Amino acid sequence: MIAQPTLALVTDAFQPQPPKPGPSAAEKIVLADYVKDLKARGFCKLDSAASDKTQLYNRFDGQSLPLSFIGNDFNSWLYQTGKTCDFYEASYILKTLRHVVGSKFIPIRSPYYVDPDTRCTWINVYRAYEATTDSAEVSPLFLEYLERLAPDPAERKVMVQWLGHLFQHPEQRPSWHLMLPSDTGTGKGFLIEEILHPLLHHTSVVSSFSKITGQFSTLVEDNLLVLLDDCKAKSDSVQTQLKSLLSEERQYVERKKQQGKMVNTYARFILASNEAKPLHLDESERRWFVLKYLAHKIDRAETQQFIKSLADWLELPGSLCKVYNYFLTRDLTDFNHKNPPITDSLRAIVEMGRCAYAVFLKEYTADRKVFTRAELVAAMRLDELSKPSDQHLPYLIRDAGYERSRPLIGGKQHSGLYHPAGMSLDEIRAALEAVTF
């Protein structure tokens, strides 16, 4: 018998490959140094809803890069540092980079935020001020500046506490905000631009209410403080639009090309206005702390010279740190961030609104003796006058000489009619017939 040669079996079946050798001990040290450098430059790995691929993300500039960046950057880093490393795998380097799913604004001193429910890690875009001194000894110029902004001692105490609360508890959003009516050039803008912005970082200045009430506005999501700089209310309904925006701790925010969602908000507002009545406020208003109308101590020129002196002091090394520590050390024992004191200035603005309603009702009732609540509210809206609160309306009706009753007309009891006080049933019926025909 002739021996048959042995045939090798050829198959397409998967043949396991021997594992690639990992980095040597020396290479592990080099790779660890590189990853440390990546982290120091703000890089992390991102898996977000906007992409189905993992990306390299920089938390300092908010830019995303493809993973191929790592190979080129690693070679550049080796060249710049004079180190050598023959081993390279992007997955090995990525393994120890921080894994995040997006960014959020959370006013806590941590570069990352871990959601307690999902355990997902988010980049925290909040930046806290780092003081270089513990001193809180501010210049007398700064204390005089606060006195000029709020000449009344009681009002000044509340204003300073409100600002102190912003520095000490940025994570606690108050339900009320500051309103500073004044002459032009009194230094309100200086407070934001030259003092608060360098200390808080996350501030914005807008000149229109639509910038915060608009569909794609994100100002309440990523700011600690927003200055409403002499915003003009085109109608009394603006305050109605602002109500929940001012008081609620969560807001619905919609970004372009993204689905809207509810977010936590920490934004405070300062409304600086040159008008005596910046907004219509009713008697139940508890969202604004209104300071007295601020005038120049002497004249505009003297005010500007004073602000120049204060600006010169703020430019000295350590001055801003002292202002920061000043607010950080204010006593908040009797401060309530959910319940503002009521000022005479607030009452005055409410009274101005009362007068506006009184003028409207006088004109409206000139040719209407009887009307329903729905008809009255609709007419107010057509006149761009906000609907008064349910508590305020009865007083307005009474002051106009009217009352509400439920007369029996045509065999049916009416749900509610406003008419002149003391008007007889026959007169009410006649007035209704006049309106009908």
C-alpha angles and dihedrals in degrees: 000000000000114000113241118226117250111252121214113235111239115200139163091222117127113271112207113237122220111259116265113252113256125228120295120246090262092048091050089058091051092047091048090052091051093049089049088053092049091053092047089055090054101257124150136153117264132205108180138165089249093069138028091214131076111250137192109247132191114213093197099060101016093236125143122214133187117256089247086076089075095064095050093042092048091054091048091049091051090051094047094047097039091234126138131216127163094186118085132164121153090211090057091054094043092051094080099035115108111267114221136173100205143309134290137179108239116159097224127113098255131098090221137042123206115205106231093215103042097024087221115148120231129190109247108222092189114115119199123208115253112213118207096203137041094217119118095182101127124187118268084241090067093049090049089050090057089048090053092050091049112018093176107085095215093049091044091054091054092046092051091046090050090053091043090054089053090057097039099041110021088157092063111078114207120222092223135055142197125272115193113185112185151135117286118274098023095130104262093128090047089060091060103034102040104027115021100034096055089048100041100030092195102081135122136192121212131178098199133056088221089069089071100030096045122113098253099034113134097173093113092051102055106025135081094198135019122191113212095206110205092316112186119227105219090196140005089255091077092084089053089056091049099049102091091032090060101043111029121088093212125052137184108246126185122193123196113273090005132096114256120249143175113263137181112254131200101176120136123197133218113191109203113187140167091210126091089224109034093168140011108257126183129210094268093056113136101154100085135057102205117202125204116278106275120226130180114277089229110342141317094272092054091048092052091049090051092049089050089056091049091048090053090054092047090056091060113102111269097013096112089046089056091051089050092051090045092061091039091059101045115127110248097177095120096031119114114191091194100049121048125200114252114242132199088242091060090050090050092054090048089052091052088055090050089056091051090054091046091055091047094049092048091055094040095051094045090089100015119070096171130029142149128248091249091053092050094049092047090052091050091053092050087054089049091245115139119242110261117236120266088251094049099046098070090055092050091050092048093048089051089057095252135122138192124242141162105229124188106244126172091353092304129099111236116234092229140326132188115219140150112296111265095017110155123237091248090053091049091051092048091049091051092050090051090054092047094051 
